[in-house]
Amino acid sequence: MAYFIVNYQLNKDGQDYQNLWDEFERLEAQKAQRTVYLVDCNANDASSLLQHLRSLIDANDMMLVCELTEKPASFRSYEGTQAWIDARF
């Protein structure tokens, strides 16, 4: 199991991104901030996860995926974020 942080910027107002939200839910991702999710999954690397999630957004949107190799520090993230971190690191 690998741990990743996913940050995105969706640039198309009114676009339906329900498939992206559903995938984060399926992956049991933790929403840490408005456009940041923490994900644990069996992806081989950040590039693999990016390619998977990229299929759920538009070409003009932005997304950054980084593998977490050490315990991240957070301040004022959404409820459940610290518990997600503590359970994995």
ChimeraX attribute file (.defattr): number of C-alpha atoms within 10 A of each C-alpha:
attribute: neighborCount
match mode: 1-to-1
recipient: residues
	/A:1	7
	/A:2	15
	/A:3	22
	/A:4	20
	/A:5	20
	/A:6	22
	/A:7	17
	/A:8	15
	/A:9	13
	/A:10	15
	/A:11	13
	/A:12	13
	/A:13	6
	/A:14	6
	/A:15	10
	/A:16	12
	/A:17	13
	/A:18	11
	/A:19	13
	/A:20	15
	/A:21	13
	/A:22	11
	/A:23	14
	/A:24	17
	/A:25	12
	/A:26	9
	/A:27	13
	/A:28	14
	/A:29	21
	/A:30	22
	/A:31	21
	/A:32	22
	/A:33	14
	/A:34	10
	/A:35	12
	/A:36	20
	/A:37	19
	/A:38	24
	/A:39	22
	/A:40	18
	/A:41	14
	/A:42	11
	/A:43	16
	/A:44	10
	/A:45	15
	/A:46	19
	/A:47	14
	/A:48	13
	/A:49	19
	/A:50	16
	/A:51	11
	/A:52	12
	/A:53	17
	/A:54	16
	/A:55	11
	/A:56	15
	/A:57	21
	/A:58	14
	/A:59	11
	/A:60	9
	/A:61	12
	/A:62	13
	/A:63	15
	/A:64	14
	/A:65	22
	/A:66	16
	/A:67	18
	/A:68	16
	/A:69	10
	/A:70	9
	/A:71	11
	/A:72	11
	/A:73	7
	/A:74	11
	/A:75	8
	/A:76	9
	/A:77	13
	/A:78	14
	/A:79	12
	/A:80	12
	/A:81	20
	/A:82	17
	/A:83	10
	/A:84	17
	/A:85	16
	/A:86	11
	/A:87	8
	/A:88	11
	/A:89	11
